[in-house]
Amino acid sequence: MKRAYKYRIYPTEDQKKYFAVCFAANRWWWNYCLEKIEKVYTDNKGKEKGERKKIPSAQYEIGYELPILKKTEETAWLKKADSTSFICTGENLDKALDRFFKDKNVGFPKQKVRKYSNSYTGKINKSRQNIIDWKKGLIYINKIGNVKIVLHRKFKGEIKSTTISKKSFDYYEVSILVDDTYVKEPLREHTKDGTVGIDMGSKDSKKGGNAILSDGTRFNVINIKKEEQKLKKLQRKLAKKTWFKIDEKKYSKKYKREVDVKVPSKNYIKLKNKIAKIEDKIAKKREYNTHQISSYVSKNEKFDTIVIEDLNVKGMLKNKRSSKSITNGNMGELKRQIEYKCDWYGKNVVKVNRWYASTKTCSVCGEKYEVGEKRTWVCPKCGTKHDRDINAAINIKEEGIRILSEGKQ
């Protein structure tokens, strides 16, 4: 099994310049290949799915042009970048095209922009496996040598590739893809006692939780009130900052004429970096909380079958009132992590229909009751007092057992 391990790196100024060249070279190569592919796609009228054979491969057919481009004067700067990174960029573009033709919900690949795509991947051969110095905290990168790295955890296995990426506030990290020869655990037998239902939510701890298990275990939603208050203040300050005109002009596609070039002030850049750091902190908090929940569920020896709801998270995000709380709950990512981690540890995963009335149904007698926004309610038929979320988790568990017993999974 291949796994990726992320580490923070601290490159020098010269190393940062080299990374910037590699980012630009791979963006240029992606856009160059995509332009050629788009021409063939439009000429063959391949908007109907299934026209993949007519489109050239970025890795092979267009890839043969790369040595010629490196010899020409205009594109000779491509020599400075890691040669293996162009192979990985071609592979990624071909994979994106394959997904487009196979899946109706996937769109056509887009061109890369400097603002959002600052990363490149380099391949590692079997003969060059000693690129990490665990004692000194160094990693060897092609063409620039050793870079300082924070090795907060160890791994074993064959290194396949390294991906260097940069965030907006001068934060660099490396993702190391490792074939760790991990063998998946065999699938466990389903038992009624080992089944657990999960009701995913997005309310805070006083009202609900991020994930509520049928055995009563409750995981809270992350608290980001302090970060949100800081963001509001800094974003208001940023809106008041102005950009300065310089004596240069450039052609604007939007206005179809030459316009003055504007440059942000130093204080504007400082504020923008502060905002980026806070947003990154919020994202890491969400990521950590999601991994905590999914790891607890998948690694727990008490459970052999995990039952979750097949929620349409993209559709739920269209609701303006609840979209913010849904993103804080990270419900789509939580569902994805539970699925692949249960596959690692040999757990059964059962998906319950999203239209199943788990909240409205009494888990004792089966009577349905319009709950509304109540967190606790009493069944009108049997008189049982229910906690809204735990009752829903129990109903999800029972529905999952029924699905498996009828063989509909």
SULLIN-V518449 format. One record per helix or strand. SS is the DSSP state (A for helix, B for strand). FROM is the first residue (numbers start at 1). TO is the last residue. If there is no record, write none. Layout:
SS & FROM & TO
SS & FROM & TO
This chain:
B & 2 & 10
A & 13 & 43
A & 52 & 54
A & 63 & 71
A & 76 & 80
A & 83 & 102
B & 119 & 123
A & 126 & 128
B & 132 & 133
B & 138 & 141
B & 145 & 149
B & 158 & 167
B & 171 & 179
B & 195 & 200
B & 211 & 213
B & 218 & 219
A & 225 & 240
B & 243 & 252
B & 257 & 264
A & 266 & 299
B & 305 & 309
A & 313 & 316
A & 323 & 329
A & 331 & 344
B & 348 & 352
B & 361 & 361
B & 368 & 368
B & 376 & 378
B & 385 & 387
A & 388 & 406
